[in-house]
Amino acid sequence: MRIFVDADACPVVRQTEDVAKKYSVPVTLLCDTNHILQSDYCEVRVVGAGADAVDFALVNLCQAGDVVIT
């Protein structure tokens, strides 16, 4: 299981990171080039800006059993 976060405007990014770290669950933050983030724990993937760019990246990355937070 992995957690994927549409991190462009998600209000619980840091809370998700804290809980995932506590339970050793890997997290990937996805953002576009207008909202670049940094994290010491999470993998950060930056996708090109554009309507629904992060949403399409999420669809391509997640698998059965993963958690997606938007």
Residue pairs with C-beta under 8 A, 6 or more apart in sequence:
1 25
1 65
1 66
1 67
2 25
2 26
2 27
2 28
2 62
2 66
2 67
3 16
3 20
3 25
3 26
3 27
3 28
3 66
3 67
3 68
3 69
4 27
4 28
4 30
4 58
4 61
4 62
4 66
4 67
4 68
4 69
5 13
5 16
5 27
5 28
5 29
5 30
5 42
5 68
5 69
5 70
6 30
6 54
6 55
6 58
6 68
6 69
6 70
7 13
7 29
7 30
7 31
7 35
7 37
7 44
7 54
8 30
8 31
8 32
8 34
8 35
8 54
9 35
10 16
10 69
10 70
12 69
13 29
13 37
16 27
16 69
17 27
17 39
17 41
17 42
19 25
20 26
20 27
20 41
20 42
21 41
26 43
27 39
27 41
27 42
27 43
28 42
28 43
28 44
28 45
28 61
29 37
29 39
29 42
29 43
29 44
29 45
30 45
30 47
30 54
30 57
30 58
30 61
31 37
31 44
31 45
31 46
31 47
31 54
32 46
32 47
32 48
32 49
32 50
32 53
32 54
33 46
33 47
33 48
33 49
34 49
36 44
36 46
37 44
38 44
45 57
45 61
47 53
47 54
47 57
58 68
58 70
62 68
